[in-house]
Structures are given as C-alpha cells and as structure tokens.
Amino acid sequence: MKVIFLVSFVEEFFRSLLQIEDHSLFVELEYFGRIRFVFSLAVSTATTTTTELTPIDPSEVSILVILKDLSASYLTSGDGWSKVTAKVSAPSNDYTEYAKHALVKGELHIFGGYTDRRKIAKLNGCALTELSARLNVDRDQHSEALSIQSGSQALICFNYAKSKSCEIFDGSSAVTTFESTYTHSLGGLGFYQNQPATVGCVRNKHKKAERLTSTGWVALPDHPEALFGHSSIGLDDNSMMLLGGLIGSTFQTGIWKIKENVWSRIGELTQRANHGSAIYTGRSIYHFSGNASPYPNHRIDLTADEEIKEVVRIGNHASAYHYPVLLVTENNRCL
C-alpha cells in the first residue's frame, strides 16, 4: 500500500539523521485525513533510542448518538467517516426529548424529559426501558445529570422552575441531597477538582459557579461571562472545560477552562454550538450540538497534558436535536 511505503521511507530518512548531534524530532503524517501515523525519534550522540508513540485513532471509537427523534439516532466513528442508522426502541419516538443522561454502574440511564419529567429509564441492549424508581422533582430541558462516585451513582439537578434541588440515583432509588446556593438551569454539570461543578444560569443570567463538596455547595470564581447552554467536561488534571453555549441570545464558539481557580478562554469550536452533549474518551472530547445551524459536531483532541491539540468538525445534524444521549460502545451496537 502506498501510504505504508511513504511512512517507511520518511521514517528511514529521519533515522539517517541519528549521526547528527542532539536532536528531538517529531513527525506526524496524515493520509487524506483518514489515517494518522505518529512517531518520535530521540537522538543523542551517546545513546540512540527510538520511541514509537501509539496514536489514539478516532476511527476506532464508536459513539451511539440517541436523538429526541429516535428514528434519527445513529452510530458514528470518532473521525466522523462512518455514520450508520441505529435502531433504538422506546415507548414513544420522542421518549428521550429533553431528557438528560448519565452512566450508572456501567449502564446508560435517562432522567426526566418532555414525556414524563420524573421518569427514569435504562438502555437494555437497544431498548429504553422505564424503571419503577422515580425522581423526586420534575426534571426537564433545564436540568443536568452527571455520573458520580466512580460511576456508581448519578447526580441530577435543577429545572426550568428555577429549582436549586439535586438528587442522587444509585440504580435503585433517587434520594435528595444538598441544594445549590444559586439556581443553575442550563448551567451544566461537570467535574472540577474531582467534585461536581456547575456554571451560569439561563433564567437569572448570572456568572456564578459552584462545586459540590461532602458538606454542600461552595463558591468558585465567577465566570467572566453570563454563559449558559454549554457542555461541561472534567479533565484528568482536575480542571474543567466548557464548550459552546450562549451569552444572552448570541450563540458561542468559545472553549473555556477553569484550572487552579482561574478561568481562561483557551480555544474555539469551528462553528457555534449550544444545547448539546459532550463525552470524553481516548484523549478526545466529542461534542454533539443541539442547536445553532448547521448543528455541527466536533472532536477536540488533547495532548498528554490535556492542552488543546486540534479542533475538528466531524459532521453535523440535519436539525436541532437538543441534548443528544451519548454512549461510547462497540462498533456494531443497535445496527
């Protein structure tokens, strides 16, 4: 195959430089954007070593994307090249509309939503099945959900009615927990310093940020903007990213990070996006937009230090599908 010959030739070329005094070389090749080869050559006049960096190949990632119109759901690869219709069943075609989702004990659960604001349902194979357990408070499009306690529980908070309430679902029942200081409808939930955190509010349009400790919610530094409708992702270095959203009625492209209690705007999506969902796997964040035409989906590739390496658009939705339900899974799920 020509690409294999090309890589071999380039690698041999750089190996020929090993006689030169101290160098560090990094080579990254792309073949029509489909295959990426990365290798590093560390060069020393005293000792010659060659270290191959194993790339994280998005083409090997499979994400099940369940939309509010179940018939439009699909399975996609992380590079966006493969997109196949997924067959997911539920009591109604709009069963996931405005529901929020989280993993509990390795199984995908959805909470509340348009059809029943107190429902809890689980994905069994390719069927969404409603559980007998119920939420304690109405949860809707303004609510948030987050997998916590190493995935053994889900935290569900807030709603359109400016509720500050939160509850925890352990797979069997939902119990109330600490209320936040402020309401955070459409304020997101993500991990910051290994604790659930939320930022902003569509109803009150404030800049307040909080994190949930073992004794209740405590304040974080205010966000520079009155942001809402963003997606929140906790990183391994204890920082948290916010993707897209709105400020007032203006759709956003910004990528924000809070690290060591300092907010920074660290990058941009290629197109504006909000009311979406995000998932972090394999050193890449995948963000699937809910609103703002052309409804772009993005992959944000990170370095080993979790700095932004590249932001790539990997497709788009045909319409406004708010809060897609996302699950990293095998490449033949629900086909």
Wavefront OBJ file of the C-alpha trace (Angstrom):
o trace
v 0.000 0.000 0.000
v 1.474 3.406 -0.995
v 0.918 5.026 2.397
v 2.893 2.277 4.149
v 5.774 2.798 1.737
v 5.627 6.561 2.372
v 5.761 6.161 6.139
v 8.631 3.668 5.896
v 10.572 5.998 3.621
v 10.104 9.038 5.880
v 10.964 7.051 8.996
v 14.160 5.739 7.380
v 15.047 9.265 6.298
v 14.851 10.570 9.848
v 16.707 7.558 11.170
v 19.579 8.576 8.879
v 19.866 11.766 10.910
v 20.824 9.869 14.034
v 24.501 10.681 13.496
v 23.795 14.376 13.985
v 24.304 15.886 17.445
v 21.455 16.107 19.961
v 18.061 16.472 18.342
v 14.464 15.711 19.168
v 12.299 15.108 16.159
v 8.570 14.605 15.910
v 6.867 13.505 12.730
v 3.127 13.384 12.117
v 1.702 12.271 8.790
v -1.851 12.299 7.562
v -3.133 10.252 4.645
v -6.167 12.077 3.224
v -7.227 12.868 6.813
v -8.129 9.230 7.379
v -5.043 7.579 8.843
v -2.632 9.274 11.183
v 0.834 7.948 11.948
v 2.880 9.455 14.750
v 6.365 8.553 15.825
v 9.115 10.247 17.772
v 12.847 9.970 17.312
v 15.021 10.985 20.240
v 18.601 11.455 19.058
v 21.814 11.530 21.068
v 25.463 11.132 20.100
v 25.967 8.937 23.158
v 22.900 6.688 23.005
v 20.467 6.196 20.158
v 16.857 5.469 21.184
v 13.689 5.327 19.149
v 10.276 5.576 20.836
v 7.065 4.968 18.922
v 4.116 6.953 20.215
v 0.934 4.936 19.893
v -1.664 7.264 18.332
v -5.215 7.477 19.613
v -7.139 6.644 16.473
v -10.618 8.230 16.461
v -11.673 5.765 13.762
v -11.612 3.071 16.449
v -14.057 4.984 18.669
v -17.771 4.198 18.263
v -20.386 6.510 19.752
v -24.096 5.740 19.875
v -25.989 9.012 19.406
v -29.632 8.773 20.506
v -31.684 11.763 19.371
v -35.035 13.159 20.508
v -36.384 11.725 17.251
v -35.430 8.105 17.938
v -35.695 7.197 14.266
v -32.837 9.623 13.501
v -30.424 8.018 16.007
v -27.119 6.715 14.680
v -23.784 5.084 15.432
v -20.736 7.117 14.421
v -16.990 6.676 14.433
v -14.842 9.236 16.211
v -13.432 10.530 12.937
v -16.919 11.041 11.511
v -16.262 8.909 8.440
v -18.684 6.180 9.469
v -22.285 7.055 10.318
v -24.905 4.304 10.340
v -28.553 4.438 11.395
v -29.078 2.907 14.849
v -32.254 1.100 15.818
v -33.241 2.097 19.356
v -36.711 1.345 20.686
v -38.704 3.097 23.414
v -42.330 3.565 24.480
v -42.561 6.536 22.084
v -40.431 8.089 19.345
v -39.918 11.261 21.429
v -39.095 9.373 24.635
v -35.658 10.988 25.080
v -36.711 14.543 24.209
v -35.269 16.989 26.775
v -34.118 14.093 28.984
v -30.630 14.191 30.485
v -28.426 11.119 30.739
v -25.631 9.518 32.767
v -23.999 6.143 33.272
v -24.864 4.287 36.478
v -22.948 1.066 37.160
v -21.917 0.915 33.528
v -25.456 1.236 32.169
v -26.914 4.233 30.357
v -29.830 5.923 32.148
v -32.007 8.870 31.142
v -33.812 11.172 33.557
v -36.971 13.246 33.138
v -37.687 14.987 29.856
v -40.671 16.008 27.783
v -42.780 12.837 28.024
v -42.537 12.446 31.820
v -40.476 14.809 33.954
v -39.947 12.255 36.729
v -39.198 9.142 34.729
v -36.007 7.097 34.992
v -35.237 4.708 32.147
v -32.342 2.403 31.299
v -30.940 1.261 27.974
v -31.213 -2.530 27.891
v -29.441 -3.649 24.744
v -31.115 -1.335 22.248
v -34.366 -0.740 24.146
v -35.062 2.080 26.590
v -36.992 0.549 29.474
v -38.688 2.620 32.154
v -37.862 1.732 35.757
v -40.231 1.702 38.716
v -37.974 4.201 40.517
v -38.997 7.846 40.161
v -37.304 11.204 40.529
v -38.369 13.384 43.447
v -38.559 16.624 41.440
v -39.587 17.432 37.871
v -36.547 17.365 35.572
v -36.663 18.879 32.094
v -34.509 20.519 29.434
v -33.070 22.889 32.047
v -31.898 20.037 34.286
v -28.449 18.431 34.351
v -27.154 14.922 35.073
v -23.660 13.626 35.879
v -22.215 10.210 36.663
v -20.509 10.370 40.093
v -18.857 8.115 42.681
v -16.775 6.261 40.085
v -19.886 5.668 38.010
v -21.951 4.015 40.733
v -24.422 6.918 41.015
v -25.891 9.807 39.041
v -26.369 13.364 40.287
v -29.437 15.106 38.830
v -30.042 18.816 39.498
v -32.082 21.923 38.588
v -35.040 22.549 36.255
v -36.965 25.217 34.372
v -38.763 26.343 37.541
v -35.509 27.780 38.957
v -35.114 24.861 41.340
v -31.828 24.601 43.252
v -32.599 20.997 44.139
v -30.405 17.974 43.478
v -30.902 14.251 43.933
v -28.758 11.137 43.657
v -29.807 7.952 41.876
v -27.923 4.758 42.802
v -29.529 2.368 40.347
v -32.440 1.553 42.662
v -33.849 4.800 44.044
v -33.352 8.560 43.994
v -32.746 10.500 47.220
v -32.444 14.242 47.688
v -29.115 15.842 48.514
v -27.735 19.358 49.063
v -29.362 22.280 47.244
v -27.058 24.659 45.394
v -26.707 28.262 46.539
v -27.913 29.584 43.188
v -30.156 28.099 40.543
v -28.245 26.816 37.503
v -30.789 25.926 34.829
v -28.795 25.112 31.673
v -25.633 25.631 33.728
v -24.173 22.212 33.014
v -22.611 19.682 35.369
v -19.011 18.520 35.106
v -16.126 17.592 37.352
v -13.763 20.214 38.758
v -11.134 19.135 41.288
v -12.858 15.734 41.406
v -16.153 17.279 42.525
v -19.353 18.086 40.591
v -19.440 21.698 39.424
v -21.873 23.980 37.607
v -21.638 27.426 35.993
v -24.193 30.050 34.964
v -27.982 30.078 34.505
v -30.334 30.847 31.635
v -33.131 32.197 33.840
v -31.142 34.529 36.107
v -28.266 35.108 33.659
v -25.661 35.173 36.407
v -21.956 34.277 36.285
v -21.921 32.189 39.460
v -20.018 28.913 39.664
v -20.201 26.293 42.428
v -18.883 22.842 43.255
v -20.460 20.176 45.433
v -18.410 19.001 48.425
v -19.232 16.402 51.073
v -20.820 19.162 53.167
v -22.641 21.128 50.468
v -22.072 23.532 47.597
v -19.209 26.035 47.812
v -18.440 29.019 45.603
v -15.960 29.031 42.741
v -14.715 32.182 40.995
v -17.390 33.783 38.823
v -17.174 33.020 35.122
v -16.173 36.099 33.066
v -19.448 35.860 31.093
v -23.078 35.046 31.885
v -22.828 31.782 29.965
v -25.479 29.060 29.684
v -26.418 26.206 27.369
v -22.808 24.994 27.300
v -21.456 21.478 27.841
v -19.119 20.771 30.775
v -16.331 18.186 30.837
v -13.985 17.380 33.717
v -10.379 16.574 32.821
v -7.878 14.250 34.482
v -5.759 17.200 35.656
v -8.675 18.374 37.858
v -9.591 21.230 35.529
v -12.944 21.606 33.738
v -13.798 22.673 30.188
v -16.925 24.430 28.951
v -17.860 24.103 25.280
v -20.042 26.494 23.291
v -23.269 27.817 24.803
v -24.948 31.203 24.688
v -24.364 34.646 26.139
v -27.695 36.431 26.011
v -29.118 35.487 22.608
v -25.702 35.110 20.962
v -24.530 31.602 20.095
v -20.960 30.869 21.153
v -17.899 29.047 19.813
v -15.725 29.542 22.886
v -13.883 26.786 24.750
v -13.295 27.802 28.363
v -11.278 26.151 31.104
v -11.108 26.640 34.842
v -7.832 25.444 36.326
v -6.460 26.298 39.752
v -9.489 28.590 40.164
v -8.631 30.719 37.126
v -10.939 30.991 34.098
v -9.354 31.163 30.635
v -10.708 31.107 27.102
v -8.403 28.508 25.568
v -9.836 27.835 22.124
v -12.746 27.932 19.714
v -15.102 25.461 18.100
v -15.095 25.728 14.319
v -18.766 26.729 14.389
v -21.160 27.921 17.055
v -22.903 25.240 19.114
v -25.130 25.002 22.180
v -27.708 22.836 23.954
v -25.558 19.842 23.091
v -23.866 16.939 24.850
v -20.216 16.006 25.281
v -18.247 12.897 26.164
v -14.523 12.380 26.898
v -12.732 9.246 25.748
v -9.307 8.384 24.378
v -7.856 11.869 24.958
v -10.551 13.401 22.775
v -13.702 15.274 23.724
v -16.652 14.681 21.410
v -19.299 17.405 21.343
v -22.600 16.862 19.556
v -24.534 20.080 19.028
v -28.179 20.537 19.830
v -28.790 23.943 18.314
v -27.434 26.670 16.038
v -27.496 25.756 12.353
v -25.674 23.919 10.776
v -25.734 21.920 14.040
v -22.031 20.951 13.994
v -20.424 18.044 15.811
v -16.831 18.471 16.958
v -13.883 16.467 18.199
v -11.397 18.265 20.431
v -8.116 16.340 20.507
v -5.970 16.891 23.587
v -2.274 16.394 24.257
v -0.953 14.160 27.030
v -1.022 17.299 29.216
v -4.669 17.881 28.247
v -3.992 21.015 26.262
v -5.914 21.503 23.025
v -4.088 19.921 20.103
v -6.731 20.248 17.419
v -10.420 21.063 16.999
v -12.079 19.180 14.146
v -15.645 19.247 12.862
v -16.728 15.634 12.359
v -20.200 16.131 10.940
v -23.486 17.808 11.709
v -27.108 17.067 12.472
v -29.888 17.673 9.992
v -31.966 19.551 12.539
v -31.974 20.890 16.098
v -31.714 17.789 18.288
v -31.241 19.183 21.784
v -29.177 17.184 24.299
v -28.247 14.059 22.329
v -27.832 10.967 24.507
v -24.262 9.682 24.046
v -22.699 6.295 24.734
v -19.236 5.029 23.801
v -19.864 1.448 22.737
v -18.927 -1.353 20.344
v -18.952 -0.658 16.622
v -21.991 -2.823 15.822
v -24.356 -1.707 18.586
v -28.019 -1.406 17.625
v -27.499 -1.807 13.877
l 1 2 3 4 5 6 7 8 9 10 11 12 13 14 15 16 17 18 19 20 21 22 23 24 25 26 27 28 29 30 31 32 33 34 35 36 37 38 39 40 41 42 43 44 45 46 47 48 49 50 51 52 53 54 55 56 57 58 59 60 61 62 63 64 65 66 67 68 69 70 71 72 73 74 75 76 77 78 79 80 81 82 83 84 85 86 87 88 89 90 91 92 93 94 95 96 97 98 99 100 101 102 103 104 105 106 107 108 109 110 111 112 113 114 115 116 117 118 119 120 121 122 123 124 125 126 127 128 129 130 131 132 133 134 135 136 137 138 139 140 141 142 143 144 145 146 147 148 149 150 151 152 153 154 155 156 157 158 159 160 161 162 163 164 165 166 167 168 169 170 171 172 173 174 175 176 177 178 179 180 181 182 183 184 185 186 187 188 189 190 191 192 193 194 195 196 197 198 199 200 201 202 203 204 205 206 207 208 209 210 211 212 213 214 215 216 217 218 219 220 221 222 223 224 225 226 227 228 229 230 231 232 233 234 235 236 237 238 239 240 241 242 243 244 245 246 247 248 249 250 251 252 253 254 255 256 257 258 259 260 261 262 263 264 265 266 267 268 269 270 271 272 273 274 275 276 277 278 279 280 281 282 283 284 285 286 287 288 289 290 291 292 293 294 295 296 297 298 299 300 301 302 303 304 305 306 307 308 309 310 311 312 313 314 315 316 317 318 319 320 321 322 323 324 325 326 327 328 329 330 331 332 333 334 335
